[in-house]
C-alpha cells in the first residue's frame, strides 16, 4: 500500500509526519534542527529518500541539510550563496538603491530527474543551482541581470524568490516568482529570463500594470498542463493559460482575494485550492473562520470547505509554501498554519482533520507519495 | 593549543558536546582561530562570519578573559591567556530578539 510523508518546516525546527495510504494514523518525527527556522524541505522526485532542507537563523545565517534516508539522518552541505559578479542594487523600501545581500533560502526545488540537482530560491531574490547534491551553488544570474533587477523592491516579508516551477513537457522552461517583483520565465534552462506579468494589476504600485513590481505570493500548476498557471497575488487570484504570457483574474466569489497559498488537485487540473486571508495587515481568516476554498472550474466559482476546520475564534495564517497535495487515488490536501496545526483532507477537501495541533508556526508543507 | 567554546546551536551543527581545541602554528588572532575552526568543522563556515565579506555576523560576539573582543580587528593578537590555552575564546550568540 502506498504511504505518504509530510515534510513540515516551522519557525523552530523540522518535522516529518508519516502515514499509510489511509492517512488516518500518523507518526511524528522531530523536531529536527530544533530552534532553527526551516523555511522549506522538499524531496527529490527521482529519489524520494533524498531530501533537502533550508535551515536558517538570525544569529548564524544559512545552513542547507541533506538526507539520503528519507529524513532519518541528515548531513550539512554547502551554504555559500555568492551572487555572480558585482551584485548591483535593487530598490529599498524608500526607493533608494540597495545592494543585493544574501539572507536565506526560501525554497528548494529538486530536479525531476537527478537527485543531485537542486535549485534554491533565495532572499535577496536570486536563483541558485547545485549539481552536486547541494555541496556547491552557482547563481543563474541571467535572472537578476536581465534588466529589471534594479527596479525590484522587497515585500513586507523580504525580497524573496519563493516559487520555482519546472515544466515536465519542456525541461528548458522554468517559471519563478518573487515578492515583490513578479513572475519571470526562462525558456533556456535558466540562462535568460523575462518578466511574465502582463494582465496583473496591483493598485498599490504607481503603475498598476507595470512590467515588474507585483507582489506575487505563490504560483501552482498541474504537471499534466504545465502552461496553465494559477497565482495567488497579494490581492487577486490569477490564471494564465499560456505559460504566463498573459493573466486574467479568477477571484470570483472569494470572501477575500488576498492569501498566500494556492495548489492544484493531483488528478483534476481544473480543481484548485486557496485559503482566503483578511488583509491588509490583519492576515487572519475572515470572520475568524478557517476555510479552504475550492474551485472545480479553474477559478471564478469557489465553494467554502469548512468541515473539520475551526469556525470561530481562529486567527491563524497559512503561508505561501504551506499547502501541498499527495497523489493517491483519493487526493490528499494538506496545509499548515502559523498556529502550529497541520490539517489534512483525504477526500479532496470535503472534510478535514488535524494531523498535529501544537507545532511551532508552520512555514512550509510538502508531501511525498511513496510506494 | 587554543580552546574555543561554541554556542549551543553551533555545537549541534558541528556535532561536538564540549569546547573544541585547535592547534595553531602562527600568530593567534581572531582570523587564525576562526580559519582553523572552519577548517576542522566545515559546516561552521558562514555561520560565524559571512562567507564573502568574512565579517562577523551581527548577532555573534567574541569574548575572552572577560573582555568583548567582537570589535577588535581580525588580525589583532588575542589575549595571551587565550594563546596559551589557559582561557577559551567564547563564541556567543547575542541575546537579541526579545
Interface residues (C-beta under 8 A of the other chain):
Chain A: X35 X36 X57 X58 X59 X60 X61 X62 X63 X76 X79 X80 X81 X82
Chain B: X7 X9 X10 X13 X43 X45 X46 X47 X48 X50 X51 X52 X57 X59 X60 X93 X94 X96 X97
